[in-house]
Amino acid sequence: MSIIAGQTVLLTGASRGIGVFIARALAKEKATIVGVSRSQQALDQVAAEVKALGGRWLGIKYDLSKLEDLPNLIQQINQLAGPIDILINNAGIEIYKKFQDYSTAELQSILTINLLSGMELSRLVLPTMLAQNRGHIVNIASLAGKKGNPYNSVYSASKAGFLIWTDALRQELASTGVEISAICPGYVSGEGMIADTGVPIPKLAGASTPDDVAKAVIRAIKQNQAEVIVNQDPTTETLSKLLIGLWQIFPLFGDAVYQLMGVGKLNQLRIENQKHVALKFSGSKSMVTATSDATSSPSRNN
């Protein structure tokens, strides 16, 4: 079992959604949290909560799409907070669309934030972790990486890549003292990218809370768990695992279940609603920046 107290944790997507709940959970464990996000104002708000809960906080405004500058980010963190003991790759972006309607810029944006930034950060922190014979990387994946979601195909692809890369890297890191975990939430209610769209969660799908995901992260670190599925309650989690296995054997059956649940229809509604979401969380000036980066109105957890 790993100890979190006193450890330096780099948390991406720290300023909103699930990231805030993870920060709170880490603060209760008395960790030093380095929160990274594009919004300094949001980081400052989280800072007050973390300190009130007994954690230490360092907020750094940074856009994770700038992959080439990530070595400078890690160097800055090392200078201000010391070596990173735990890396939590939580930042994510979703853009709901028919696949043929995505632009090249949108494909690059989703894959960069959801997959490449986490891979690059891990590559940068691993040498120090390996030299110290300890460390933990936690990747926030998704059940969408286990079974693709229609009209959210690129997000699904990014999370599937996250899962398989995590699986491969775990095998490379065996017996090194460095652990790696994948957290796979299903639909999350109340906060985060799904809640942002204002479209209900499919019936029968099950829904967990951001607090459930945060607790799963803490549990994965303390118990060195390889993969954790988070979905409503233990019974629903077990059912999810059984269905995922069954769908690997009978993929068209999985398609039929998703159609019965209305996953595709609800995601089509999210295509329209995401435009209003961007307006809710940013003014017209920041909208120009968002659309110039991704040529759409994405829902971001960073």
GITAWO-V330834 format. One record per backbone hydrogen bond with DSSP energy under -1.0 kcal/mol. NH is the residue of the N-H (numbers start at 0). CO is the residue of the C=O. If there is no record, write none. Layout:
((NH	CO) (NH	CO))
This chain:
((1	221) (5	29) (6	3) (8	31) (9	85) (10	33) (11	87) (13	35) (18	15) (21	17) (22	18) (23	19) (24	20) (25	21) (26	22) (27	23) (29	26) (30	25) (31	6) (32	55) (33	8) (34	57) (35	10) (36	59) (37	301) (42	38) (43	39) (44	40) (45	41) (46	42) (47	43) (48	44) (49	45) (50	46) (51	47) (52	48) (53	50) (54	49) (55	30) (57	32) (59	34) (61	36) (65	62) (66	64) (68	65) (69	66) (72	68) (73	69) (74	70) (75	71) (76	72) (77	73) (78	74) (79	75) (80	76) (84	7) (85	7) (86	135) (87	9) (88	137) (89	87) (93	298) (96	150) (100	97) (101	98) (106	102) (107	103) (108	104) (109	105) (110	106) (111	107) (112	108) (113	109) (114	110) (115	110) (116	111) (118	114) (119	115) (120	116) (121	117) (122	118) (123	119) (124	120) (125	121) (128	124) (129	125) (130	126) (131	127) (133	128) (135	84) (136	178) (137	86) (138	180) (139	88) (140	138) (140	182) (142	184) (144	141) (145	142) (146	142) (151	148) (155	151) (156	152) (157	153) (158	154) (159	155) (160	156) (161	157) (162	158) (163	159) (164	160) (165	161) (166	162) (167	163) (168	164) (169	165) (170	166) (171	167) (172	168) (175	172) (178	134) (180	136) (181	225) (182	138) (183	227) (185	229) (188	207) (195	191) (197	194) (204	201) (207	186) (212	208) (213	209) (214	210) (215	211) (216	212) (217	213) (218	214) (219	215) (220	216) (221	217) (222	218) (224	219) (227	181) (229	183) (232	230) (236	232) (237	233) (238	234) (239	235) (240	236) (241	237) (242	238) (243	239) (244	240) (245	241) (246	242) (247	243) (249	245) (253	249) (254	250) (255	251) (256	252) (257	253) (258	254) (259	255) (260	256) (262	257) (265	261) (266	262) (267	263) (268	264) (269	265) (270	266) (272	268) (273	269) (274	271) (276	272) (277	273) (279	275) (280	276) (286	282) (287	283) (288	284) (289	285) (290	286) (291	287) (292	288) (293	289) (294	290) (298	93) (300	91))
